Amino acid sequence: MFKRILSIEDIVEEMSVFLFGARQTGKSTYLKNAFPEALYIDLLNSSVRRIYRDRPAVLYDQLADGEAQTVIIDEITEVPELLNEVHRLIFKNGTRFILCASSARKLRRKGANTLGGRANPCYMYPLVSAEVPDLDIDRAVTYGMIPNHYLAKRPNVFLSAYIDVYLQQEIKSEAIVRNVDAFERFMDVAALTDGEIVNYSNIASDCGVKSSTIKEYFAILEDTLVGYMVPAYHLSLKRREVQAPKFYYFDVGIANYLQHRGPLRRGTVEYGHAFEHFVIQEIIAYLGYTKSRERLSYWRTYSGSEVDAVIGHRLAIEIKSAEMVQPKHYRGLKAFAEEYSGFERIVVSLDPITRVTDDGIRLMYVHDFLRTLWSNKL
């Protein structure tokens, strides 16, 4: 059992909540443990779903006496018509609902009642390092941080099933795309460009579809919380800076599986890419859980200078899987400092000795970096 960082109890005392998160990130388990006294309605149960789908007003009749103060509806997107009854009950009785879903896309597509600001949107991410005692960094980098995948004896079996379930339930059953085969090819190609700058034309060529279709496919991955776009950082006019975004799958294990990366070994290019993805994944979750208004971006010039992560306007981070950091590993940070002053600069790596260079760059062992990040000390 993992103690999750997400905490919505204080919010639920005041208002209802939409809890979004990709499938199997642990939303249901968290809610059952955090709200053991709440009425729990599981719409993944076919018999329960059928009752509410045939007559949504049953929910109002069930709760009209006002005795249930907190109600969890798991997978509300299965019966979005219930949101009209939820709206009535919030207005009439002040009932607080926790409405759990893998994404908001289905609600928007079906024109569902989104409660007019009466429900606070919150998000759950895969496991993060601060939730896992004695984190096995190599296992996390290889198989990702979805709870079942991190713990499994045969993670690839779970990863394969995950992709099949996503395609079946999120894509095929909802008819989100007309050509599911093309979308499946796209997911593989997107994995090959995971952590790289997005080139819509090249990906469209590889998939045999239009660039506009590829943009829509990426939007589907974002809307269903399966991927993130990280924009480019650019304020300077001194250098020509790349402005296209980078794409990351929401969990490094998914990207590794789609790329057919076998067991990853330190010192390989494949491990280096996955290690960078893992650290970016942690930063994204940290900014999400802390509701930070700072934006995550990356920086790159057309001459090849690059910084993997820029947080707001104060922190530049280079991510290297090297076990001994050398000056070549922070050339990008030096180039960045020539353009932008006042940034703290950090190299995150597998080098076990955390220290500071003569020109003020912090070289941080990955475990030290993660502890500092989640302690709100960066």
N, C-alpha and C positions, 0 to 999 in steps of 0.2 A: 504494500500500500504506500503510495507516494503522497506526501503532504503538498498540495498544489499551492502555488503562489497566488493564483487568482482568488480574490475575496470580494464577493458581491453582497455579503450579508448586510452591511450598512446601507447599501443602495436599496435593497429590497425592503428595508424598514420604512422607506419613504415612497418608493414607486415601483412599478413593474419593470421587468428587464427582458430584453431580447438577448439570449446568449448564443452567439454564433461561434462556429469553429469547424474545421475540417473533420471529416468522419474519423472516429476512433481516437481522437485526441484526449478523450476522457471526460467529456461534458456530463454524461449521465451519471457516471460514478461519482464525480465531484458533487453534483446536485443532491444525490441520495445521501451522501455523507454530511454535507453542509446543512441540509434542510430535512432532517429525518422525520419531522412532524408534519411536513407539507403533504397535501393531497397530490398524488403522483398519477398522471394520466399518460400512458405510453401508447402513442399512435403507431409505433412499429408493430404492435400487437394487432394482427389482422381482425380479430373479432371486435376489439375495442374500436379500431379505426372504422369498421363498418357501421357501428352504432352511431358514431358522431358524424360520419359522412352522410348517412341516410337522413339524419335529423339533427342538425347542429344545435337547435334550440334545447336539446337535452342538457347541454352544458349549463344553460341559464337556469333551467328547472332544478338541476342538481345543486346549484350553488346559491340560489336566490335567497335562502334563509340567512346567508351571511356568516355561517358558522366557520367555514373554511377561510382563514385569513391569507394563507399562502398556497398557491396552486402551481404545480409544475406541469407543463404540457410538453412532453418530449416529441421532437420532430413535428412541430406545428405546421410545417410545409406540407405534410401529408393531408391535412384537412384545413386549408387556409380559411375556409368559410367560418371556422370557429372564431376567427378574430373579431367578427361582428359581435358575437356573444361576449367575448372577452371585453370588448369596448363597453358594452352595456353594463357588465358586472363591475368594471372599474368605476364607472360613473355612478352607478346606483349604490353599491355596497363598499366601495373602496378596497375591493379584493386586490391583492397583489399577486401578479402572475410572473412566473419565470418561463419564458417561451423559448424553447431550445430548438436550434436548427443548424444545419450544415452550411447554409448560406441564405442570403436574402434574395437571391436571384429568382427563385420560384415564386416568392411572394410578389415581387414586382411584375413578373411575367403574367401572373394570374390576376393582377389588379387587386390584390388582397388589401384589406384594411390594415394599415401599418400603425394605427392607434394615435396618429396625430401628435407625436411627441410625448405620449403618456407612458412610453417604455424606453428605458435607457439601453442603448446597444452596448454590449460587452463582448469580449472575444477570448476564446481559449486557444492556446497554442500547444504544440507538442511539448513533451517534457523539456525542462531546461535544467542546466547543470545544478542550480541551487536547490532543485527538488530531488536530486538523485544522490544519495550518500555514496561516497567512494566511486564517483563517476569513472567508468572505463572509457577513456577518451577515444581509443582505437575502435571500440565497439560502436560508440556513438557516431563517429565519423563514417564508419562503414555501413551500419544498418539504420542509422537515424534515431530519432527520439520519440516516435509514436510509442506509447507505453507497451503495447503487445509486441511490437517489433524489437524494442530494446531488450525485453526480457526473454524473448523466445529462444528455444534451443535451435530451431530452424527458421531463422528470420525470413529467408527468401520465400518460403511457402506463404508466410503472411503478406509479404510484399506483393507477390504475384496475385493473391486473392484481393488485396486492396485495390490494385489497378483494375481488376475485372469488376469489382463491386462499383467502383467509381464510374467506369464506363457504362455499366448496366443501369445503375440507379440514377446517376446524375445526368447522364448524357442520353442514353438510348430511351429510357422510359419516359423522359420528359420531352423527347424530340427536339432537344436544344439545337442540334445540328442535323442537316439532311444527310450528309455523307459521313457516317460514323467511321468507316475505314480510313478516310482521309484525316479525320480528327485523331485516330489512333496513331497514324504515321506522324502527324504533327507532334503528338506528345513525345514520341521517340526523338524527333529532330530537336524539339525544344529542350530535351534533356541534354543533347549534345552541345547545345549553346548555353546550358545552365551556367550562370556566373559570367557569361560573356555579353558583350554589347549586342543588342538585338538588331539584326539586319532582316527586315521583313521580306525584301525581294528575294534574298538567297533562300530563306526558309520556304517561301512560296514556291520557288522553283523546285526545291527538294520534295515538296509535298504534292506538287502538281495542281495547285490551286492559286487563286489570285492573292495579291498582297492584302487587299481589303479583307479577304476571308481569314488570313493569318492574324490580322489585327483583332478580328472578332473572336478567333480562337483563344488568343491571349487574354482577351477580356473575360471569356468564359472561365479560364483558369483562375483569374483574379476574383471574379464574382463568386465562384464556388470555393474560394479560399485555399486553392491548391497551388497557387503561385503568387509571386510578388514582383512588381516592377520597381527597380531602384533607379531613380533619376540621376542624371549627371549634375555635378556641382560646377557652377560657372558664374563668376562675378567679374573676372578679370578680362581686360581687353588686350593684354600683353601677348598672350599666346593663343594659338588656335586650339580650342578645347572641344573634345567630342561632346555631343549633346544628346545622342541617342541613349535610351535607358538600358540597364542590364536586367536580365530575368533570372529569378531563382525559384525553384520549386519550394513549397512550404516546408519540406523535410528532406534532408540530404539523403536519407535512405531511399526515398522515391526516385531521386535523380540517379543515384548509383544503380538501382535496379534497372531503370529504363536504359541506362548506358551500358548495361551488361558488365559493369565493373565487378570483378570477382573479389575475393578477399583482398583488401587493400594492405599494402606494405609501406611502411614509412620509407621515405627517400624516393618514392616514385612520383611521377607527374600526376598520376591519378589520385594518389593520396593527398597531394598538395591542393588540388582543386576541391576535393571533398572537405579537407580541413578548413579551407577558406569559407566554403558554404556553411559548415557547421558554426563557425564564429559569427558569420552574418546572421544566421538563423537565431542565435542567442541575442544579438543586438536588436533584431526586429521584435522578438518577444519582449525584451526588456522595455523598449520604447512603447510597445502596446500595453503591457501590464501597468506601467507607471503613468500611462496616458500623457506621455511627454509630447509637447508641441514641437520638439525639435525634429527635423527631418533627417532621415538617413539618405545619403547620396554617395556617389563615388566620383573620383576626379581622374581625368585622363586627357592628355594632349595628343595631337596628331603626330608629334615627334616620338611618342612612346612613353613619356613619363606618366606614372599612374599611382594612385592611392586607392586602396580597396574600399575604405569606408570613411565617410566624413559625417560626423554627427553635429547637426546645427552649424554654428559658425565658431566652434570652439575646439573641436577634437578631430584629428586626422589619424587614421589607423591603417597600418599595413599588416597583412596577415601572411605569415610564412610558416611552412611546416618544417623548416630547418631545425636541427637539433643543436646547431651552433650558429648564432647570428653573426653575420659579417657585414662590413660597410655596404657591400653591393645590395644587401637586402633592404636598405632604407634610402636608396637614391631617390626614389619617388617622393619620400617625405621631405628630402632636402630641396628638390625642385618645387614642391608645393610651397615650402616656406619662402621661396623667392617670390612667389606670387601673393601669398596671403600671410600676414603676420598675426601674432596673437593666438595661434592655435597650439594646443598641447599635441605633441606627436608621440605615437606609440607604435612599437612593433610587437605583435602577438605571435608567439612561436612555441616550439617544443624545446627550446633552449631552457634548461632548468634553473638558470641563474638570472633572476630579475635584477636589473641594474640600469644606470643612466649613462649615456655616452657624454663625451666632452661637450658636444653641441646641444645637449639637453633633450635628446630623444630617449624615451623610456623603453627599454627592452624588457618585455614582460612574459614570463612563463605563462602558458595558456591557463593553467589552473589559478595562478595569481590574478590574472586579468579577469577571469570569470568571477572569482570571489569579490574582487574590487567592484566590478560592474554591478553585481546584484546587491552589494552593500551600499549602493548609491554614492560611491566615493570617486567616481571618474568625473 
